[in-house]
């Protein structure tokens, strides 16, 4: 079977963009002002899973970015405190450490800055401000020694250090060794014939123009410099209304610049088979439909069923190995609750 597959593979023309096929690095970029340490990662993991960082004690970072699954929540849009719903789908946290800007609209440059946003967002985690967050953390005795071990100093329990710890944990959430990665490293039978056909189509159709690089989210750029594309680029198809593609103005909502209307940070395609529903509003339920929508709205092309099937097969090859996760034991508070109505 292996020999038969190898013979078939040799009959398939290699992509003209062969130099673009790069495996995921073993480690993501690490900022000099937030080096990784075991103590910091453990603190960040604990904070990531702790719902007491929300006003009602019901929502943690993991609620919307579930690392026990695919790093998102499988909903069109996430549900925050008091059952409130946001306007955009939660992107996966896996491999977010390779992105040069964060959020769908790229409004912040780093994971540290991203970690601060949802905690005080009134729809998401609902805390009044970061002073209230730190006051709550200080009221839970078990957190003080964890912050001291992770950061040292006279007053280590700060908003900046909380965000740094969460970001340090998130930088451990990478998913290497997919079938595609093994192929890119030289294991030529790691992809099936259909997946290789899909890989060729991915290049030939032009998908790789946006979804390039080892993370399939664009070229490696300096932190803070985003890789943005207009979506939809070609308007007027049935998909605009069917999937409400024109309702959200994208990056414009953050910058208020006319040129940023419908501009979005290009998302990673890694583990894309696991992160339905698709797009910023979670309006598309299946991967094959998402492929058709992207081909029409971004490339102005109508794909055949065979092309769609081949592309979906290739996208399935981007599913990597999820890092093993264990639930942390949250610091306890005896005799009282930090949650007040």
N, C-alpha and C positions, 0 to 999 in steps of 0.2 A: 504493500500500500504506500509506504514512504517513497519507494522508487517511482511508482506510478505518479504520485503527486509531484515529485521533483521534475519528472519529464514534462508534465503539464505546465509547471511553473516556468520552465525554460521557454515555453512557447508564448508566454505573455510578455509583451514589451514592457520594460521597466519604465517607470514614470520619468518624464523629461525633467521633473523637478526632484530627481533622486537625492540631490544634496540637501533637500529640506527635511528629509526623514531622520529625525533625531530622537533618541531614547530620552526618557525623563531622567534628569540627574538624580543621583542618590540623595542629595541634600539640597534644600532650597537656599536662596540668598538669606544671609543672617546679618542684620544691621549691627554696626559696631557699637552702638549705644544700648544694645539689648542682646548680649551674648547668651547662648543657650547654657543652662545648667540644670541638673536633675531636680534641684530644689525648686527652681523657678517653674519648670515644666509641671511638676506635681502640684504646686500652688495654682497654676493656671488651669490645670485640668479640674481641680476641685471647684474653683470659681465658675468654670464653664458649665458644670453640672448643677450648681447651686441655685435653686429657684428663689432664694431669699434676696437675690440681686434684683428682683422685681417687686413692685409695690404691693402686690397681692400675695406674694410667695408662691405663685403658680407657674411662672415662666422662667426658664433658664435659657442660656445660649443654645443648649442641646435641644430644647423644645422645637426650635425652627431649623436647626442644623444638626440633625441626629447622626452622631458618629457611630451609632450601633447599626445604622443602615447605610444610606448613600450620602450622608452629609447634608441632606435637606430634609423636608418634611412631607414630600409627596402630595402637597396641596397646591391648588392654583395660587392662592395667597395664604400667608400664615395667619394664625390667630394669636392675638396678644392678650394683655390683661383685660379683664371684664368682657371677654369674648369679642373684642374689637378685631376687625380685619384690615390689614394694610392693602396697598394698591398694587404691590409687586410680589412676584414669587420669590421665595428664599433661594438664593443660589447655593450650590454645594460648598461646604467649607473645605472639602478635600482638594488639595493642590492650590488653594487660594494663596499660599505663600509664594507661588511663582508669578502672581499677577503684579503689575507695576502700579495699579490703582485699584481701589476697592469700591464695592456697591455697583449696581447695574449702571449707574451714571458716572462712575469714577470720581465721585466728589471728594474722596479723601485718598491720600497717597499710600497709607500703610495699614497693616493689620492692627497696629496699636491704636491708630485713629479710628479705625472701623469698630474696634471693641468698645469704644466709649459711646458710640451713637445709640444703639438699641436700648441700652440700660435706661437712659433718660428720655427716650422717645415715648410720648404719652400713649401711643397706640400699641407699642411693642411691650416694653417691660415696665414703663410707667413710673419710674422713680422721679421725684421732684427735681433733684439735681445731684451732682456728684458728692457734695457735702453730706447729703442724706445717705448716700450709698456708703461712704466711709464711716459715718456714725453708726450705721447698722453693722458693718463688718467689725468695728471695734467693740460692739456689744456682744460679739460671739467670741469667747475667750480663745478658742482653738486657732483662730486666724492669726493672732499676734505672733506666736512663735514661728508660724509658717512664713510670714512676711519677713521676720527678722533673719531667718535662715536663708531665704531667697535673696534678700537685698541688703541686709545689714543697715548700719546707720542709726541715727537717733529717732527718726520718725519714718519708718519704711512703709507704713500703711497709708498710701496716697492713691489718688485717682490714676496718676501716671504709672505707678508700679502695678496697680491692678490690671491696667490695660496691657502693660508689658508682659505680665505673667500669662494672661490669656493668649496673647499673640505668640509667646514662646511655645505654649502647648499646641496652638494651631499649626505651627511650623513643623510639627512632628506628623501631621496628617497628610502624608503624601502616599500615592498609590503606584509604585513602580511595577516593573516586570509583567506588564500586559503582554498578550500575544504580539501586539505591534512592537513593543519595546524589544522583545526577544528577536523579532525580525530585523529591527533596525541595528541590533548589535551583531547581526550576521547569521542568525539561525533561520535560514531561508525557508524551512518547512514550518515555521511557527504560524504562518498565515495559511488559510485554506485558499484554494483556487478562487473561490467566490470573493473572499476578502481581498485578495490581491487585485482582482478585477475592480472591486470597489475602490481600492486605494488608487488605482490608475484613473478611474473616473473622478475621484476627488481632486486629483491634480489637473486633469484635462478639462473638466468643467469650470474650474476656477475657484473651487471652494478654498483651496490652499492660499489664495490671495489674502484672505482675512484670517483664517484659522491655521496659521503657520506656527513654526517653532515647536519645541518639545512638549509644550503644554497645550498645543492647538488653540492658543488664545492670542496669537500674534507674535511678533518678534520680541526678543529680549530688549527691554527698554529700561532706562534709569527709573528708579522709584519716583513716582509722581508724574511721570510722563505716560499718559494713557494711550492705548491703541483703540481708537474709536471708529465706528462705521455707522453709516446711515441705515436705518431699518424702519420701514421698507425703503429700499433704493428705487425700485420700480413700483410705482403706485398704480392703482386702477384695477387690480385683479380682484377676483371674488373674495380673496383672503382678507383684504383690508377691512371689510365689514364683518365677515364671518368670524374673524378672530380679534376684532377691535384693535387693529394694529396702529391706527392713527390717533387713538384717544390719548395716550400718554406721550408727552413731548420729550421724554428721555432726558438727556443731559441739560436741556433748556430749563427744566424745572429747578436745577441747581445754579446755573450760571446766568439765566435770563438773557443769554446772547442768541440772537436770531439764527446764527450759523449752527447752533447746537440743537436745533429742533430735530427730533427723531434720531439724534446721535446716541449711540450706546457703546459701552465698553464691550469689546468682543469677548464672549464667555468661553471658557475652556470646553473642549469636547471630550475630555477624559471622563470616563465612567458615564457618558451621556446616555447609554442604554438603561441606566439605573435611576435617572433623575427626572423622569416624567412627573407631571406634565411640563410642557416646554414653553420657552420664551418668557419675557419679563412679566407677563400677566398670567402665565400658566394656562393659556387658553387652548393649547393643542395637546391632546391626550396621548398620542402615539408617536413613536419615532419615525415611522414611515411617512406619516402625514407632515411631520416637522420638516423632513427632507424635501418633500414636494413644495411646501411653503417657502422654504429658503431658496430653492432653485428658481421659483417664479419671482419672488420679491427681490432677490439679490442679484440674480443672473439673467432674469427674464427668459428662463428656459422651462419648458414642459418636459418632464422626464418620462421615460417608458417605465413600465412595471419592473422590467429587468434591471434597469439602472438604479431604481429605488432599492430593490432587493440587494443589489451588490453594495450600494453605499451603506445600507443598514448593516450588512454583514461586516463591512470594514469598521464602522463605528462601534460595533460590538467588540471588535478586537482591541479597542482602547480601554476596556475595563481592566483595571490593574488589581494588585493585591492590596486589600484594605489592611491597614495596621491593626493589630490585635488590640482591643480595648477592654479595660476592666472598669467597673463602676467605682468611683472613689467613695470613701467614707467621709461624709460631710462633718465638719466640726459641730458638735452638739451644744445646746444651751439648756441647762437644767432649770426647771421650775418656772419658766416663763416663755413667752413667744416674742419675737422681734416684729411680728406682723400685727399691725393695729388697723382697725377699720376706719 
